Amino acid sequence: MATATMAPEKIKEIPENNYFLTPSCILGAVNPGTEALIGRIYDLLGLHWKAAGDSPESQCTCCTGFSSHGDLISIESTLLVTARLWSVAAEMGLENITTACVTSYAIHNECLEMYEREPGLEERVDGWLRQACGRRLRIPKHVVHGSDILYRYREALAEKLRYRLVDHKTGHALRIVDHVGCHYAKVFPEKSIGGAESCDVLTGPIRSWGGETVDYPERRHCCGMGFRQCAIRPNRGYTMACVLKKLESMEPWKPDAILTNCPGCNLFLDKEQWAILQITGVEYNVPTLSYTELAGLLLGWDPYDVVGIQSHTVPVEPLLDKIGIPYDKSKEWLPKEWLTQEKVEVV
């Protein structure tokens, strides 16, 4: 059996603290528990981090990823938006940007590279920023993804787990296949953990948390989300075809779950399984979880109230049964009182 247990080819520098967390446009909408779990895990680890403030001057904004990759806005607009976010982070005394979304991760790194390679660009953007909102450009020390942070602290988290990736009846390690977002490992492979071919950002935690990894043939294949594929109706069949290709490739290994670090990948690898069933009649039923959802479940946090597994199309409960994680199925549907509240606190 081919297992993804090789040492990563490249280890990048991951800062130990002082993170400014930028949210994702779609992650909080499609898997709301996933994004909230990032900060909750940072707190558990005792890390110093902040998100955007409540005032209009310090609120967070989109990184422009959808519009930028869809050729709807100029690169100058993207540079200006990220420059404002970096300024907000610096105002809070934070030198490291951490993103919840891999597209944001790539966008911020692309801007960093442009400043490094284009003489005079930093001064021009600084001028635009002053004209737009009275701020000054401040270049961050690091731009890392949330999965980078969990990779760095995977052993520390392992010591806090209530459950492990082990079948509680047989004692066998559960087989987890990873799917790394393209905008994390392929746009700037030298800035990922292990590069595009031997990326270890997800397989490292899987091993540390007791699971078995598989280097299945289409492990590096895109989920098919893209931007023009999923957003334009005539192109949506391509997204489903990509998901089907991956599922067919991993099927011989009978995986217990798919682990992702990208909001779009988490969405489409989960929900396209329903579309595949409707069109082909083939049912795969492989639970798809983000790295924070998996960590939250293994830490013993409530699967519905905190992790939010009810947002998934493919049921996650069979995986919980294998691990031995208890759950109250009555929580699968939101209580009626939630529908009348403007904001629900996750505790």
ABEGO torsion letter per residue (X at the ends): XBBBABBBABBBBBBABGBBBBBBAAAAAABAAAAAAAAAAAAAAGBBBBBBBABAAABBBBAGAAAAAAGABBAAAAAAAAAAAAAAAAAAGBABBBBABAAAAAAAAAAAAAAAABBGAAAAAAAAAAAAAGBBBBBBABBBBAAAAAAAAAAAAAAABABBBBBAAAGBBBBBBBBBBAAAAAABAAABBGEAAABAAAAAAAAAAGBBBBBBAAAABBAGAEAAAAABAAAAAAAAAAAAAAAAAAAAAGBABBBBABAAAAAAAAAAAAAAAAAAGBBAGBBBBBAAAAAAAAAGBBAAAAAGAAABABBAAAAAAAAGBBBBAAAABBBAAAAABABBBBX
